Amino acid sequence: MVGAGPAGIYAADILDKSDADVQIDLFERMPAPFGLIRYGVAPDHPRIKGIVTALEKVLSKPNIRLLGNIDYGTDIKLDELREFYDAVIFSTGASADRALDIPGIDLDGSYGAADFVSWYDGHPDVPRSWPLTASSVAVLGVGNVALDVARVLAKTADELLPTDIPDNVYQGLRTSPVTDVHVFGRRGPAQAKFTPLELRELDHSPNVEIIVYPEDIEFDEGSIAALRASKQIDMVVKTLQEWAIREPGTRQRRLHLHFFHSPTEVLGTDGRVSGLRTERTELTGDGNVRGTGEFHDWDVQAVYRAVGYLSSHLPELPFDHAAGVVPNQAGRVLDLDENQLPGVYVTGWIKRGPVGLIGHTKGDAAETIASLLADADTLSAPKFASPDAILDFLATRGIPYTTWDGWGRLDAHEKALGSAAGRERVKVVERDEMTRISRG
């Protein structure tokens, strides 16, 4: 298994619970496991991070082994993995930003949400500083990631201090001059992609005023049908309607939710972001929208695009660059001629794209494991079947890999750092330090 985030761990659990006699190794590029939960979930979401408890139970099983700090494609290749395993499942997720093709998107001060998330989540492979110099910021997109980015930008650093944010993130946010964060959606409230819980959490901050504009509360037949078909959409819309009619408060920062505004251009001065131009849209009857020809210029000094994640091309595997996935059929990887690549499988976002919540990867994993088990009699036996053979190979390569026991040491260290500061945990950021602590 390549990738020890939720998708890989769920797949390992399902395979372990099958009737097959298996030994499962999870290869992870980071020195620590849990992927998206550690490096993609906002630090002020402890309930989502609580999923780690269930994942830890899986990784502690005797037939499942964690091998961290190993970069597929650099430290080990597919043909080398095939020498040690009957099958290889890729569960590498999606960590890049989907592009937004509008003029000015490459100006200084225009950022991808994934990069910002990696910074505030303490990802070891990104810079330790972030240019938080804007007083007014635009966030493009109305999914959960967009709300995470907007909320972290709008909150005060002291509000986030009880979480596991590293000190460099706290110091960066503490000096941020932001007063207004504007979130823009191309369609209406009934088409927003965030969940009711994520939306309501915006209003929990004592320092951030949530502003929804009455003129943005519009519905057509398609919108009404969506409301009737989904309890979640109905809850989101009701919350937005309540916020649109209430009197504005006096909190020191403001988070504005705008609907029916399609970004058309990032405006710049001397190579830097100085504004955002949007076109007002209108519903067409089926829940879709069209432009009205009415444009608005917004005074912002930074733009964050949160229009979706994109998986990266994995060495030695075919890749659909448009969809951002590995071509597959029920998890079986297909080559360029649409023939099955024997013994190679995918699950999670690299399989179906970055859609759905974390829990949705369980069904995905079940389908892939069902395909693997159905193919079991046709799989080629590995050249080196001993569980220790791969460890000898990694040692020969001089790769300082980490283990499940090592995660226990790093976990205890981070909790000790947190305890000393009156917090639950303080995340270690530097890769070398994570590896040193993990390896004891």
PEWO-V606452 format. One record per residue. N is the residue number from 1. RES is the residue in one small letter. PSI is psi in whole degrees, 0 to 359 (* if undefined). OMEGA is omega in degrees with one decimal (NA if undefined). BURIAL is b if it has 9 or more other C-alpha atoms within 8 Angstrom, else e. Layout:
n=[N & N]
res=[RES & RES]
psi=[PSI & PSI]
omega=[OMEGA & OMEGA]
burial=[BURIAL & BURIAL]
This chain:
n=[1 & 2 & 3 & 4 & 5 & 6 & 7 & 8 & 9 & 10 & 11 & 12 & 13 & 14 & 15 & 16 & 17 & 18 & 19 & 20 & 21 & 22 & 23 & 24 & 25 & 26 & 27 & 28 & 29 & 30 & 31 & 32 & 33 & 34 & 35 & 36 & 37 & 38 & 39 & 40 & 41 & 42 & 43 & 44 & 45 & 46 & 47 & 48 & 49 & 50 & 51 & 52 & 53 & 54 & 55 & 56 & 57 & 58 & 59 & 60 & 61 & 62 & 63 & 64 & 65 & 66 & 67 & 68 & 69 & 70 & 71 & 72 & 73 & 74 & 75 & 76 & 77 & 78 & 79 & 80 & 81 & 82 & 83 & 84 & 85 & 86 & 87 & 88 & 89 & 90 & 91 & 92 & 93 & 94 & 95 & 96 & 97 & 98 & 99 & 100 & 101 & 102 & 103 & 104 & 105 & 106 & 107 & 108 & 109 & 110 & 111 & 112 & 113 & 114 & 115 & 116 & 117 & 118 & 119 & 120 & 121 & 122 & 123 & 124 & 125 & 126 & 127 & 128 & 129 & 130 & 131 & 132 & 133 & 134 & 135 & 136 & 137 & 138 & 139 & 140 & 141 & 142 & 143 & 144 & 145 & 146 & 147 & 148 & 149 & 150 & 151 & 152 & 153 & 154 & 155 & 156 & 157 & 158 & 159 & 160 & 161 & 162 & 163 & 164 & 165 & 166 & 167 & 168 & 169 & 170 & 171 & 172 & 173 & 174 & 175 & 176 & 177 & 178 & 179 & 180 & 181 & 182 & 183 & 184 & 185 & 186 & 187 & 188 & 189 & 190 & 191 & 192 & 193 & 194 & 195 & 196 & 197 & 198 & 199 & 200 & 201 & 202 & 203 & 204 & 205 & 206 & 207 & 208 & 209 & 210 & 211 & 212 & 213 & 214 & 215 & 216 & 217 & 218 & 219 & 220 & 221 & 222 & 223 & 224 & 225 & 226 & 227 & 228 & 229 & 230 & 231 & 232 & 233 & 234 & 235 & 236 & 237 & 238 & 239 & 240 & 241 & 242 & 243 & 244 & 245 & 246 & 247 & 248 & 249 & 250 & 251 & 252 & 253 & 254 & 255 & 256 & 257 & 258 & 259 & 260 & 261 & 262 & 263 & 264 & 265 & 266 & 267 & 268 & 269 & 270 & 271 & 272 & 273 & 274 & 275 & 276 & 277 & 278 & 279 & 280 & 281 & 282 & 283 & 284 & 285 & 286 & 287 & 288 & 289 & 290 & 291 & 292 & 293 & 294 & 295 & 296 & 297 & 298 & 299 & 300 & 301 & 302 & 303 & 304 & 305 & 306 & 307 & 308 & 309 & 310 & 311 & 312 & 313 & 314 & 315 & 316 & 317 & 318 & 319 & 320 & 321 & 322 & 323 & 324 & 325 & 326 & 327 & 328 & 329 & 330 & 331 & 332 & 333 & 334 & 335 & 336 & 337 & 338 & 339 & 340 & 341 & 342 & 343 & 344 & 345 & 346 & 347 & 348 & 349 & 350 & 351 & 352 & 353 & 354 & 355 & 356 & 357 & 358 & 359 & 360 & 361 & 362 & 363 & 364 & 365 & 366 & 367 & 368 & 369 & 370 & 371 & 372 & 373 & 374 & 375 & 376 & 377 & 378 & 379 & 380 & 381 & 382 & 383 & 384 & 385 & 386 & 387 & 388 & 389 & 390 & 391 & 392 & 393 & 394 & 395 & 396 & 397 & 398 & 399 & 400 & 401 & 402 & 403 & 404 & 405 & 406 & 407 & 408 & 409 & 410 & 411 & 412 & 413 & 414 & 415 & 416 & 417 & 418 & 419 & 420 & 421 & 422 & 423 & 424 & 425 & 426 & 427 & 428 & 429 & 430 & 431 & 432 & 433 & 434 & 435 & 436 & 437 & 438 & 439 & 440]
res=[m & v & g & a & g & p & a & g & i & y & a & a & d & i & l & d & k & s & d & a & d & v & q & i & d & l & f & e & r & m & p & a & p & f & g & l & i & r & y & g & v & a & p & d & h & p & r & i & k & g & i & v & t & a & l & e & k & v & l & s & k & p & n & i & r & l & l & g & n & i & d & y & g & t & d & i & k & l & d & e & l & r & e & f & y & d & a & v & i & f & s & t & g & a & s & a & d & r & a & l & d & i & p & g & i & d & l & d & g & s & y & g & a & a & d & f & v & s & w & y & d & g & h & p & d & v & p & r & s & w & p & l & t & a & s & s & v & a & v & l & g & v & g & n & v & a & l & d & v & a & r & v & l & a & k & t & a & d & e & l & l & p & t & d & i & p & d & n & v & y & q & g & l & r & t & s & p & v & t & d & v & h & v & f & g & r & r & g & p & a & q & a & k & f & t & p & l & e & l & r & e & l & d & h & s & p & n & v & e & i & i & v & y & p & e & d & i & e & f & d & e & g & s & i & a & a & l & r & a & s & k & q & i & d & m & v & v & k & t & l & q & e & w & a & i & r & e & p & g & t & r & q & r & r & l & h & l & h & f & f & h & s & p & t & e & v & l & g & t & d & g & r & v & s & g & l & r & t & e & r & t & e & l & t & g & d & g & n & v & r & g & t & g & e & f & h & d & w & d & v & q & a & v & y & r & a & v & g & y & l & s & s & h & l & p & e & l & p & f & d & h & a & a & g & v & v & p & n & q & a & g & r & v & l & d & l & d & e & n & q & l & p & g & v & y & v & t & g & w & i & k & r & g & p & v & g & l & i & g & h & t & k & g & d & a & a & e & t & i & a & s & l & l & a & d & a & d & t & l & s & a & p & k & f & a & s & p & d & a & i & l & d & f & l & a & t & r & g & i & p & y & t & t & w & d & g & w & g & r & l & d & a & h & e & k & a & l & g & s & a & a & g & r & e & r & v & k & v & v & e & r & d & e & m & t & r & i & s & r & g]
psi=[123 & 107 & 115 & 41 & 190 & 317 & 313 & 320 & 320 & 318 & 318 & 319 & 315 & 318 & 320 & 327 & 354 & 178 & 353 & 145 & 101 & 153 & 123 & 125 & 132 & 116 & 131 & 133 & 327 & 156 & 342 & 152 & 185 & 355 & 244 & 325 & 324 & 324 & 12 & 349 & 136 & 144 & 339 & 28 & 65 & 331 & 319 & 318 & 341 & 344 & 336 & 324 & 316 & 322 & 325 & 323 & 325 & 312 & 342 & 358 & 146 & 333 & 3 & 130 & 133 & 130 & 100 & 173 & 34 & 120 & 110 & 137 & 337 & 305 & 329 & 145 & 169 & 314 & 332 & 319 & 321 & 340 & 344 & 348 & 148 & 325 & 155 & 128 & 128 & 128 & 55 & 357 & 205 & 125 & 357 & 161 & 136 & 142 & 154 & 111 & 81 & 153 & 139 & 0 & 341 & 9 & 154 & 127 & 359 & 125 & 156 & 140 & 323 & 322 & 319 & 319 & 316 & 322 & 308 & 345 & 5 & 38 & 133 & 344 & 12 & 162 & 156 & 346 & 160 & 136 & 82 & 82 & 355 & 140 & 335 & 129 & 144 & 137 & 123 & 117 & 151 & 47 & 182 & 324 & 319 & 318 & 323 & 311 & 314 & 319 & 317 & 321 & 322 & 328 & 157 & 155 & 324 & 330 & 327 & 350 & 324 & 348 & 191 & 18 & 140 & 164 & 324 & 327 & 317 & 313 & 322 & 314 & 330 & 329 & 4 & 132 & 11 & 138 & 331 & 132 & 124 & 123 & 128 & 130 & 137 & 329 & 199 & 182 & 324 & 347 & 3 & 146 & 357 & 162 & 158 & 319 & 314 & 319 & 311 & 330 & 339 & 326 & 6 & 347 & 132 & 353 & 355 & 122 & 127 & 126 & 123 & 140 & 128 & 325 & 348 & 357 & 88 & 149 & 148 & 188 & 321 & 322 & 316 & 321 & 321 & 322 & 316 & 333 & 342 & 121 & 324 & 315 & 319 & 319 & 320 & 312 & 318 & 320 & 315 & 322 & 319 & 319 & 330 & 334 & 356 & 158 & 138 & 145 & 198 & 23 & 152 & 339 & 156 & 136 & 112 & 131 & 115 & 132 & 161 & 39 & 112 & 119 & 129 & 337 & 138 & 121 & 147 & 156 & 124 & 39 & 2 & 154 & 129 & 0 & 175 & 134 & 130 & 154 & 130 & 134 & 168 & 152 & 149 & 5 & 333 & 16 & 349 & 174 & 162 & 157 & 150 & 351 & 3 & 121 & 149 & 137 & 129 & 136 & 92 & 155 & 1 & 148 & 130 & 122 & 124 & 64 & 16 & 152 & 165 & 133 & 157 & 150 & 127 & 133 & 141 & 6 & 146 & 157 & 134 & 101 & 331 & 314 & 341 & 36 & 164 & 124 & 133 & 163 & 109 & 33 & 346 & 123 & 135 & 139 & 186 & 339 & 12 & 27 & 147 & 133 & 108 & 131 & 13 & 130 & 165 & 154 & 159 & 205 & 331 & 343 & 316 & 0 & 161 & 70 & 151 & 170 & 175 & 317 & 337 & 342 & 346 & 313 & 322 & 313 & 321 & 319 & 315 & 316 & 324 & 320 & 316 & 313 & 324 & 332 & 359 & 319 & 346 & 356 & 143 & 136 & 145 & 155 & 322 & 105 & 343 & 135 & 335 & 347 & 319 & 327 & 320 & 320 & 314 & 321 & 320 & 323 & 348 & 30 & 119 & 73 & 155 & 165 & 179 & 319 & 323 & 321 & 324 & 320 & 317 & 319 & 314 & 321 & 314 & 322 & 325 & 320 & 319 & 317 & 321 & 335 & 8 & 26 & 165 & 322 & 148 & 120 & 133 & 134 & 313 & 131 & 314 & 321 & 319 & 315 & 317 & 314 & 316 & 320 & 357 & *]
omega=[178.6 & -176.6 & -176.9 & 169.7 & -178.9 & -177.3 & -180.0 & -178.6 & 176.5 & 178.9 & 178.2 & -179.3 & -179.0 & 178.9 & 179.4 & -178.8 & 179.3 & 179.2 & -177.4 & 174.9 & -170.6 & 167.0 & -172.1 & 173.2 & 175.5 & 177.2 & -177.0 & -178.3 & 178.6 & 174.4 & -179.6 & 179.1 & 169.7 & 167.8 & -175.3 & -176.3 & 179.1 & -171.8 & 179.7 & -180.0 & -178.9 & -175.0 & -179.3 & 175.9 & -176.5 & -179.0 & 178.1 & 178.7 & 177.2 & 175.4 & 179.7 & -179.4 & 179.0 & -179.5 & 178.2 & 179.0 & 178.4 & -176.6 & 179.2 & 179.4 & -174.4 & -177.3 & -178.3 & -175.4 & 177.9 & 175.1 & -174.4 & 179.7 & -179.7 & -176.2 & 177.4 & -178.6 & 177.3 & -179.0 & -179.1 & -177.3 & -175.7 & -178.2 & 176.0 & 176.8 & -177.3 & 177.9 & -175.6 & -172.6 & 175.5 & -177.0 & 177.9 & 176.9 & 177.4 & 179.9 & -169.5 & 172.4 & -178.9 & -175.8 & 179.1 & 178.6 & 171.5 & -176.8 & 172.4 & -171.8 & 173.0 & 179.5 & 175.5 & -174.9 & -178.9 & 177.9 & 173.1 & -175.4 & 174.6 & -169.8 & 169.2 & -178.9 & -177.1 & 178.7 & 179.4 & 177.2 & 178.9 & 179.0 & -174.9 & 175.2 & 174.7 & 177.4 & -174.3 & -174.1 & 178.3 & 179.2 & -178.0 & -178.5 & 177.4 & -175.4 & 178.8 & -176.3 & -175.2 & 173.5 & 178.3 & -170.0 & 173.4 & 173.7 & -175.6 & -179.1 & 179.8 & 171.1 & -178.4 & 179.3 & 177.8 & 179.6 & 175.8 & -179.0 & -178.9 & -177.8 & 179.6 & 177.8 & -173.2 & -177.4 & 172.6 & -179.9 & -178.7 & 176.0 & -177.8 & -176.2 & 178.4 & 179.6 & -176.9 & -178.2 & 176.7 & -177.0 & -178.4 & 178.1 & 177.1 & -178.5 & 178.5 & -179.6 & -177.3 & -177.9 & -179.1 & -179.7 & -171.8 & 173.4 & -176.1 & 174.4 & -178.1 & 178.0 & -174.2 & 173.7 & -177.5 & -178.9 & -171.6 & -179.3 & -178.0 & 179.6 & 178.8 & -174.1 & -179.6 & -178.5 & 179.2 & -179.6 & -179.7 & -179.4 & -176.1 & -179.9 & 177.6 & -171.8 & -177.0 & -177.3 & 177.0 & -175.7 & -173.6 & 176.5 & 178.3 & -175.6 & 174.2 & -173.0 & -176.9 & -178.5 & 178.6 & 179.8 & -178.8 & -178.2 & 170.8 & -177.0 & 178.3 & 178.6 & -179.8 & 176.9 & 178.4 & 178.0 & -177.8 & -175.8 & -174.0 & 176.9 & -179.7 & 179.0 & 179.5 & 179.4 & 177.6 & -177.2 & 179.5 & 177.7 & 179.4 & 178.0 & 178.8 & -179.1 & -177.0 & -175.5 & -178.8 & 179.0 & 178.7 & -179.9 & -174.0 & 178.0 & -168.4 & 178.6 & -175.1 & 174.9 & -174.8 & 175.1 & -177.9 & 174.2 & -178.8 & 174.6 & -179.5 & 179.5 & 179.6 & -179.1 & 168.6 & -176.2 & -177.1 & 173.5 & -179.2 & 175.3 & -178.7 & 177.4 & 176.1 & 178.9 & 177.1 & 176.3 & 177.4 & 173.2 & 176.5 & 179.3 & 177.1 & -178.6 & -177.2 & 177.5 & -177.3 & -178.7 & 175.1 & -177.0 & 173.4 & 178.8 & -180.0 & -175.4 & 177.8 & -174.5 & 177.6 & 173.5 & -176.3 & -179.5 & 177.4 & -180.0 & 176.5 & 179.5 & 176.4 & 178.0 & 178.0 & -174.2 & 176.0 & 174.5 & -179.9 & 176.3 & 179.4 & 179.1 & 179.5 & 178.9 & 175.6 & 177.1 & 172.8 & -176.3 & 173.9 & -173.7 & 179.6 & -178.8 & -178.9 & -179.3 & 170.2 & 179.1 & -176.3 & 173.3 & -177.4 & 178.3 & 177.6 & -178.4 & -180.0 & 177.9 & -175.4 & 177.0 & 179.3 & 171.1 & -178.4 & 173.8 & -170.0 & 172.7 & -177.9 & -173.0 & 175.9 & 174.1 & 179.9 & -173.7 & 177.3 & -179.9 & -170.7 & -177.9 & -174.3 & 178.5 & 178.6 & 180.0 & -176.5 & -177.4 & -179.2 & -179.3 & 178.3 & 178.8 & 176.4 & -179.0 & -179.3 & 179.4 & -179.0 & -179.8 & 176.2 & 177.0 & 179.5 & -178.5 & 177.8 & -178.8 & -168.1 & -175.8 & -177.3 & -176.2 & 178.0 & 178.9 & -179.6 & 178.7 & -179.8 & -172.7 & -177.7 & 178.2 & -179.2 & -175.1 & -179.4 & 177.9 & 177.2 & 178.8 & -179.9 & 178.6 & 178.7 & 178.5 & -178.3 & -178.4 & -179.4 & -175.6 & 177.8 & -174.1 & 177.1 & 175.6 & 178.1 & 175.8 & 177.5 & 178.3 & 179.4 & 178.1 & 179.8 & 179.8 & -179.7 & 178.1 & 176.7 & 175.4 & 178.8 & -179.5 & -179.6 & -178.9 & -178.9 & -179.3 & -179.2 & -175.8 & 166.8 & -173.2 & 172.1 & -172.2 & -172.8 & -178.5 & -178.3 & 179.4 & 176.0 & -177.5 & -179.3 & -179.5 & -178.1 & -178.0 & 174.4 & NA]
burial=[b & b & b & b & b & b & b & b & b & b & b & b & b & b & b & b & e & e & e & e & e & e & e & b & b & b & b & b & b & b & b & b & b & b & b & b & b & b & b & b & b & b & b & e & e & e & e & e & b & e & e & b & e & e & b & e & e & b & b & e & e & e & e & b & b & b & b & b & b & b & b & b & b & e & b & b & b & e & e & e & b & b & b & b & b & b & b & b & b & b & b & b & b & b & b & b & b & e & e & e & e & b & e & b & b & e & b & e & b & b & b & b & b & b & b & b & b & b & b & b & b & b & b & e & e & e & e & e & e & e & e & b & e & b & b & b & b & b & b & b & b & b & b & b & b & b & b & b & b & b & b & e & b & b & b & b & b & e & e & b & b & b & b & b & b & b & e & e & b & b & b & b & b & b & e & b & e & b & b & b & b & b & b & b & b & b & b & b & b & b & b & b & e & b & b & b & e & b & b & b & e & b & b & e & b & e & b & b & b & b & b & b & b & e & e & b & b & e & b & b & b & b & b & b & e & b & b & e & e & e & e & e & b & b & b & b & b & e & b & b & b & e & b & b & e & e & e & e & e & e & b & e & b & b & b & b & b & b & b & b & b & b & b & b & b & b & b & b & e & e & e & b & b & b & b & b & b & b & b & b & b & b & b & b & b & b & b & b & b & e & b & e & e & e & e & e & e & e & e & b & b & b & b & b & b & b & b & e & b & b & b & e & b & e & e & e & e & b & b & b & e & e & e & b & b & b & b & b & e & e & b & b & b & b & b & e & e & e & e & e & b & e & b & b & b & b & b & b & b & b & b & b & b & b & e & e & e & e & e & e & b & b & e & b & b & b & b & b & b & e & b & b & e & e & e & e & e & e & b & e & e & b & e & e & b & e & e & e & b & b & e & e & e & b & b & e & e & e & b & e & b & b & b & b & e & b & b & b & b & b & e & e & b & b & b & b & b & b & b & e & e & e & b & b & b & b & b & b & b & e & b & e & b & b & b & e & b & b & e & e]
